């Protein structure tokens, strides 16, 4: 095992090596100049040259600055003793000059340390920002790359700092191009045809884009915002950009919009059906009043009852729809949703298994209602099913929740009408299930083979599911 040599790490980077070489060269030149001056009889003027290596060393390496000042002043004092003429006044001046050199080195080191602490605090603040954030200087080189952007892009700070030539864009777009920070530093007018999504908000540039290559090809909606870094004179010295994943917000807004449209459509359907049923009911009532003493009144009473039953079915449907969309969509554990659905059904001797423990989907909170209406039909005795299995399968287009039984299945000629509104409970339930999952962009279809069992597939968009333990 090799023990680390103190100070050896200073030579690990070209920047530090260049700095140390410059300090050493300046030190040798200034000491040599003072030695030459003392031999030539010049003892005061050339000593001012010692400020240069002391100030540089104290500024670049504040922890060693004061020690370096002592070393330089000690060497200078030794030269004075050995080569300068022995004069009392000269000795006093030399001591005062040495004290000033050490004092300057100490002050510069203190100021440099405070400046370094302030810069470190600024970098720590950027590093721990919850949003992915990076910054570039005037030349376009990366000067900050925080932890959140590391997690988002997979590119580490060590490999990104100091990189130029739009290296930051490769992490997001896979190509070298100016991002918002590049446009700010470049100071160019934004070409609307190339960057149509960019807008100005106060002093910031803001853009919202969908990047399909993110998270293993599943894509993500990202919000970019950038602003300039300026000095005390107002000159642009760089730019800083933050990126936020707004996929959940975009999906929520889209789902709420779909909810509003769906509910408006459904309310129109219900109003139309209720009006039609009520018209029939009023017609029977009018005729019943006219023929109250006629034996045919029994027929009209039956008609009234049938119409009333129709109204009741519509009211039940409207009651199920009443709460849909009232609560914003959220990430719903699928296994728990199946459990809630089965809890509402008398399963009898039918065996049910759900293998969806780690799956969550972005759905309306009424997802258990969807599973209830699908399972309710499979649990009916007339289907002949003895086993029902629910699983999920990851596909290129997203994720499929598969619910299949070993019953008689559904004839091909009936599949097209499964998810449209009908008066019987079977059709109404599947229509309701279809409407609920449509809120968050999911679709449903029946792919079973008649005689072998029913098979329902709920297709979830790629951004609408996540599996515990599986990276995005």
C-alpha positions in Angstrom: 0.0 0.0 0.0 1.4 3.4 -1.1 1.1 6.2 1.4 0.0 9.6 0.0 2.7 12.2 -0.1 1.6 15.6 1.4 1.2 18.1 -1.4 1.8 15.6 -4.1 -1.8 15.9 -5.3 -1.1 19.5 -6.3 0.9 18.2 -9.2 -1.9 15.9 -10.4 -3.5 18.5 -12.7 -1.9 20.7 -15.4 -3.4 23.8 -13.9 -1.7 23.3 -10.6 1.6 22.3 -12.2 1.6 25.5 -14.3 0.8 27.6 -11.2 3.5 26.1 -9.1 6.1 26.4 -11.9 5.2 30.1 -12.3 5.5 30.8 -8.6 8.9 29.0 -8.5 10.2 30.9 -11.5 9.0 34.2 -10.1 10.6 33.4 -6.8 13.9 32.5 -8.3 13.9 35.6 -10.6 13.0 38.0 -7.8 15.5 36.5 -5.3 18.1 36.5 -8.0 17.4 40.1 -8.9 17.7 41.1 -5.2 21.0 39.2 -4.9 22.3 41.0 -8.0 21.1 44.3 -6.6 22.8 43.8 -3.3 26.1 43.0 -4.9 25.7 46.1 -7.1 24.8 48.2 -4.1 21.0 48.4 -4.7 19.3 47.3 -1.5 15.8 48.8 -1.4 14.0 49.1 -4.7 14.3 45.5 -5.9 12.8 44.1 -2.7 9.4 45.2 -4.1 9.6 42.4 -6.6 9.1 39.9 -3.8 5.4 40.9 -3.6 4.6 39.1 -6.9 5.4 35.5 -5.9 4.0 36.1 -2.4 0.7 37.5 -3.6 0.3 34.8 -6.3 1.1 32.0 -3.9 -1.2 33.4 -1.1 -4.0 33.9 -3.6 -3.8 30.5 -5.3 -2.9 28.5 -2.2 -4.2 30.4 0.8 -3.4 27.6 3.3 0.3 27.7 2.4 0.5 31.5 1.6 1.7 32.6 5.0 4.3 29.9 5.2 5.5 30.8 1.7 5.8 34.4 2.7 7.9 33.4 5.7 10.2 31.3 3.5 10.7 34.1 1.0 11.3 36.7 3.6 13.7 34.4 5.4 15.7 33.9 2.2 15.7 37.6 1.6 16.9 38.3 5.2 19.7 35.8 4.8 20.8 37.5 1.6 20.8 40.9 3.3 23.0 39.5 6.1 25.4 37.9 3.7 25.6 40.4 0.9 24.2 43.8 1.9 26.4 46.4 3.6 26.2 46.4 7.4 24.3 49.6 8.1 22.0 50.1 11.1 19.4 52.0 9.0 19.4 49.3 6.4 18.8 46.7 9.0 15.8 48.6 10.4 14.4 49.1 6.9 14.9 45.4 6.1 13.1 44.3 9.2 10.2 46.6 8.4 10.1 45.4 4.8 10.1 41.7 6.0 7.2 42.4 8.3 5.2 44.1 5.5 5.9 41.2 3.1 4.6 38.7 5.7 1.6 40.9 6.5 0.7 41.2 2.8 1.0 37.4 2.4 -1.2 36.8 5.4 -3.9 39.3 4.3 -4.0 38.0 0.8 -4.2 34.4 2.1 -7.1 35.4 4.4 -9.0 37.2 1.7 -8.4 34.3 -0.8 -9.6 31.8 1.8 -12.8 33.8 2.4 -13.3 34.0 -1.3 -12.7 30.3 -1.7 -15.2 29.6 1.1 -17.8 31.8 -0.6 -17.3 30.0 -3.9 -17.5 26.7 -2.2 -20.8 27.7 -0.6 -22.1 28.8 -3.9 -21.1 25.5 -5.5 -22.7 23.6 -2.6 -25.9 25.5 -3.1 -26.0 24.7 -6.8 -25.0 21.1 -6.1 -27.9 20.5 -3.7 -30.6 22.2 -5.7 -33.5 19.8 -6.3 -33.6 20.8 -10.0 -31.0 19.6 -12.5 -28.7 22.6 -12.9 -25.5 23.5 -14.7 -23.6 26.6 -15.6 -21.1 27.7 -18.3 -18.6 30.6 -18.5 -18.2 33.2 -21.3 -16.3 30.7 -23.4 -19.0 28.0 -23.1 -17.0 25.8 -20.8 -19.0 24.0 -18.0 -18.2 25.5 -14.6 -21.0 23.8 -12.5 -22.8 20.5 -12.8 -24.9 19.5 -9.8 -26.0 16.1 -8.5 -29.6 16.3 -9.9 -28.3 16.8 -13.4 -25.9 13.8 -12.8 -28.9 11.6 -11.9 -31.0 12.9 -14.9 -28.3 12.5 -17.6 -26.0 9.9 -16.1 -23.0 12.2 -16.8 -20.8 12.8 -13.8 -19.4 16.1 -12.7 -15.8 15.0 -13.0 -16.1 14.3 -16.7 -18.2 17.4 -17.5 -16.4 20.3 -15.7 -14.2 22.3 -18.0 -15.7 20.8 -21.1 -16.7 23.1 -24.0 -18.0 22.7 -27.5 -21.6 22.2 -26.3 -20.6 19.1 -24.4 -23.6 19.7 -22.1 -26.0 19.3 -25.0 -24.9 15.8 -25.7 -26.2 14.7 -22.4 -29.7 15.9 -23.3 -30.1 15.9 -27.1 -27.4 13.5 -28.2 -25.9 16.2 -30.5 -23.9 19.4 -30.1 -26.1 22.4 -30.2 -26.6 25.6 -28.2 -29.0 25.1 -25.3 -30.5 28.1 -23.6 -27.3 29.0 -21.9 -25.5 28.8 -25.2 -28.0 31.3 -26.7 -27.5 33.6 -23.8 -23.7 33.6 -23.8 -23.7 33.9 -27.6 -25.9 37.0 -27.4 -27.6 36.1 -30.7 -31.3 36.6 -31.6 -33.3 33.5 -31.1 -34.3 32.0 -34.5 -38.0 31.2 -34.0 -38.0 28.6 -36.8 -35.3 26.6 -35.0 -36.4 27.3 -31.5 -40.2 27.8 -31.6 -40.8 26.7 -28.0 -38.5 29.3 -26.4 -40.1 32.3 -24.7 -38.9 35.1 -22.5 -40.1 35.4 -18.9 -38.6 38.5 -17.3 -34.8 38.0 -17.5 -35.0 34.3 -18.2 -35.3 32.1 -21.3 -37.8 29.3 -20.8 -38.6 26.3 -23.0 -40.7 23.1 -22.6 -39.9 20.1 -24.7 -40.6 16.4 -24.9 -37.4 14.4 -25.3 -38.2 10.8 -26.4 -34.7 9.4 -25.8 -34.8 10.1 -22.1 -35.3 7.3 -19.5 -34.4 4.4 -21.8 -36.5 5.6 -24.6 -39.7 6.2 -22.6 -39.4 9.9 -22.9 -39.9 12.8 -20.6 -41.4 16.3 -20.6 -38.7 18.7 -19.5 -38.9 22.4 -18.6 -35.7 24.4 -19.3 -35.0 27.8 -17.8 -31.8 29.8 -18.1 -30.5 33.2 -17.1 -27.3 35.2 -17.6 -24.5 35.5 -15.0 -23.2 39.1 -15.0 -20.5 41.0 -13.2 -20.7 44.3 -11.3 -20.6 46.2 -14.6 -23.5 44.2 -16.1 -21.3 42.3 -18.5 -22.3 38.7 -19.3 -19.7 36.3 -17.8 -21.7 33.1 -18.3 -25.1 31.6 -17.9 -26.9 29.1 -15.7 -29.7 26.7 -16.7 -32.1 24.5 -14.7 -34.0 21.6 -16.0 -37.1 20.2 -14.3 -39.0 16.9 -15.1 -42.6 18.0 -15.6 -43.9 14.7 -17.0 -46.3 14.2 -14.1 -47.7 17.7 -14.4 -48.1 17.4 -18.1 -49.9 14.1 -17.7 -52.1 15.5 -15.0 -53.1 18.5 -17.1 -53.8 16.3 -20.1 -55.8 13.9 -17.9 -57.9 16.7 -16.4 -58.6 18.1 -19.8 -59.7 14.7 -21.0 -61.8 14.3 -17.9 -63.6 17.5 -18.6 -64.3 16.5 -22.2 -65.4 13.0 -21.2 -67.8 14.3 -18.5 -69.3 16.8 -20.8 -70.0 14.1 -23.4 -71.3 11.7 -20.8 -73.6 14.3 -19.2 -75.1 15.0 -22.6 -75.7 11.3 -23.2 -77.3 10.9 -19.8 -79.5 14.0 -20.3 -80.6 12.7 -23.7 -81.4 9.2 -22.3 -83.2 10.5 -19.3 -85.3 12.8 -21.4 -86.2 10.0 -23.7 -87.2 7.7 -20.8 -89.2 10.4 -19.1 -91.0 11.2 -22.4 -92.0 7.5 -22.6 -93.1 7.5 -19.0 -95.2 10.7 -19.3 -96.8 9.2 -22.4 -97.8 6.1 -20.5 -99.1 8.2 -17.7 -101.3 10.3 -20.0 -102.7 7.2 -21.6 -103.2 5.5 -18.3 -105.2 8.4 -17.0 -107.3 8.3 -20.1 -108.0 4.6 -19.8 -108.0 4.2 -16.1 -111.0 1.9 -16.1 -109.9 -0.1 -19.1 -108.4 -3.5 -18.5 -105.6 -2.5 -20.8 -104.3 -0.4 -18.0 -102.3 -3.3 -16.8 -100.3 -3.2 -20.0 -99.6 0.5 -19.5 -98.5 -0.1 -15.9 -96.0 -2.7 -17.2 -94.7 -0.1 -19.7 -94.4 2.4 -16.9 -92.4 0.0 -14.8 -90.1 -0.8 -17.7 -89.5 2.9 -18.3 -89.0 3.5 -14.6 -86.4 0.7 -14.5 -84.6 2.3 -17.5 -84.5 5.6 -15.6 -83.1 3.8 -12.6 -80.3 2.2 -14.6 -79.4 5.6 -16.0 -79.4 7.1 -12.5 -77.1 4.3 -11.3 -74.8 5.0 -14.2 -74.7 8.7 -13.5 -73.9 8.0 -9.8 -70.9 5.9 -10.9 -69.7 8.8 -13.1 -70.3 11.4 -10.5 -66.9 11.2 -8.8 -64.8 10.4 -11.9 -62.4 13.3 -12.5 -63.2 14.9 -9.1 -59.8 13.7 -7.8 -56.7 14.4 -9.9 -54.9 11.3 -11.3 -52.1 9.8 -9.3 -49.7 6.9 -9.2 -51.9 3.9 -8.2 -50.4 0.5 -7.1 -52.0 -2.0 -9.4 -51.9 -4.9 -6.9 -53.9 -2.8 -4.3 -56.4 -1.8 -7.0 -57.0 -5.5 -7.8 -57.4 -6.2 -4.1 -60.0 -3.5 -3.7 -61.9 -4.7 -6.8 -62.0 -8.4 -5.7 -63.2 -7.3 -2.3 -66.5 -6.1 -3.9 -67.2 -9.5 -5.6 -68.3 -12.9 -4.4 -65.7 -15.0 -6.2 -67.2 -18.3 -5.1 -64.9 -21.2 -6.1 -63.1 -19.2 -8.8 -59.3 -19.0 -8.2 -57.9 -15.5 -8.7 -54.2 -14.6 -8.9 -52.7 -11.1 -9.5 -49.0 -10.9 -10.3 -48.6 -7.2 -10.3 -46.9 -6.4 -7.0 -44.3 -3.9 -8.2 -46.4 -2.2 -10.9 -47.8 1.4 -10.5 -49.8 3.2 -13.1 -50.7 6.9 -13.5 -54.4 6.6 -13.4 -57.7 8.1 -12.2 -58.1 6.9 -8.6 -61.1 4.9 -9.7 -58.9 2.2 -11.2 -60.4 -0.4 -8.9 -63.7 0.3 -10.5 -62.2 -0.6 -13.9 -60.9 -3.9 -12.6 -64.3 -4.6 -10.8 -66.3 -4.3 -14.0 -63.8 -6.5 -15.9 -63.6 -9.2 -13.2 -67.3 -9.0 -12.4 -68.2 -10.5 -15.8 -65.5 -13.2 -15.5 -66.8 -14.3 -12.1 -70.3 -14.9 -13.4 -71.4 -18.5 -13.3 -72.5 -18.6 -16.9 -68.9 -17.9 -18.1 -67.8 -21.2 -16.8 -64.5 -19.7 -15.6 -62.6 -21.4 -12.7 -59.4 -19.5 -12.9 -58.6 -15.8 -13.5 -55.0 -14.5 -13.7 -53.8 -10.8 -13.9 -50.3 -10.1 -15.0 -48.4 -7.3 -16.8 -46.0 -7.2 -19.7 -43.5 -4.5 -20.8 -43.8 -3.7 -24.5 -42.1 -1.2 -26.8 -45.2 0.9 -26.8 -45.7 0.8 -23.0 -47.0 -1.7 -20.6 -50.0 -4.0 -20.8 -52.1 -5.2 -17.9 -53.5 -8.6 -18.9 -56.6 -10.1 -17.3 -57.6 -13.5 -18.6 -59.8 -16.4 -17.6 -60.4 -20.0 -18.7 -64.2 -19.6 -19.4 -66.1 -19.6 -22.6 -64.8 -16.3 -23.8 -66.5 -13.7 -26.0 -67.7 -14.3 -29.6 -65.8 -12.3 -32.2 -69.0 -10.6 -33.4 -69.7 -9.2 -29.9 -66.2 -7.7 -29.2 -66.7 -4.6 -31.3 -69.6 -3.5 -29.1 -68.1 -4.4 -25.7 -67.0 -0.9 -24.8 -69.9 1.2 -26.1 -72.8 2.4 -24.0 -75.6 -0.2 -23.7 -78.6 -0.6 -21.5 -77.6 -3.9 -20.0 -75.2 -3.9 -17.1 -72.5 -5.9 -18.9 -72.1 -3.3 -21.5 -72.5 -0.3 -19.2 -69.7 -1.6 -16.9 -67.2 -2.1 -19.6 -68.1 1.3 -21.1 -67.5 2.9 -17.8 -64.1 1.1 -17.4 -63.2 2.3 -20.9 -64.0 5.9 -20.0 -62.1 5.8 -16.7 -58.8 4.6 -18.2 -59.1 6.9 -21.2 -58.7 9.9 -18.8 -54.9 9.1 -18.6 -54.4 7.9 -22.1 -54.8 4.2 -21.5 -56.8 1.9 -23.9 -58.5 -1.4 -23.5 -59.2 -4.3 -25.8 -60.4 -7.9 -25.7 -58.0 -10.4 -27.4 -59.3 -13.7 -26.1 -60.3 -16.7 -28.3 -63.9 -17.8 -28.1 -64.2 -21.2 -26.4 -60.8 -20.8 -24.6 -61.5 -17.8 -22.4 -61.7 -14.0 -22.2 -58.6 -11.9 -22.3 -58.6 -8.1 -21.6 -55.5 -6.0 -22.2 -55.2 -2.5 -20.8 -52.4 -0.7 -22.7 -50.6 2.0 -20.6 -48.4 4.7 -22.4 -44.7 4.4 -21.8 -44.7 7.5 -19.5 -47.7 6.3 -17.5 -46.2 3.3 -15.6 -43.3 2.5 -13.4 -42.0 -0.7 -11.8 -40.5 -0.7 -8.4 -36.8 -1.5 -8.6 -36.6 -0.9 -12.3 -34.8 2.3 -13.4 -36.7 4.7 -15.7 
